[in-house]
Amino acid sequence: MHDQGSGPGEGPEREIVHLLRAAAVELSLHSARFAARNGMHPTDVRALIALMDAARAGEEMTAGRLGAALGLNSAGTTALVDRLERLGHVRRTRGTRDRRKVVVEVSERAVGLGQDFFGPLIERSVELLRGYDAQEQAAIRGFLTGVRDAAAERE
């Protein structure tokens, strides 16, 4: 992929965008190594991340919501949750707010696997961020949020 206007005279903004792209590629490869090491598909890892993000936000995740977040149809979502359940990475439980709903939760085993594998990278990233003051951290947060939102926009 060649960007129009890239080359020796490109500005610092493009250099930062290229570094972000390189970091995204390395993070994707790191995630793929985790998936391969644990007999999972990359979509399985994305599902576990979505489930952990929901849990951190105090939200219950139904299979339907999970499928929508991952861009999967109903059959694909069922196959995904079944596979993760067989591997012991998720469990289906009744919702706490609405007992009629079935929610999907990450197992403690999966959280442990993730902490063992991703923990060192997360800790190193946190250490790097501690080298920035609050204003710089706010700028980094704003930039990354803006890039995430731009990437998530649907045509």
PyMOL commands that set and color helices and strands:
alter all, ss='L'
color gray80, all
select helices_A, chain A and resi 12-37+42-56+63-70+74-86+108-130+134-152
alter helices_A, ss='H'
color red, helices_A
select strands_A, chain A and resi 90-94+102-106
alter strands_A, ss='S'
color yellow, strands_A
deselect
rebuild
show_as cartoon
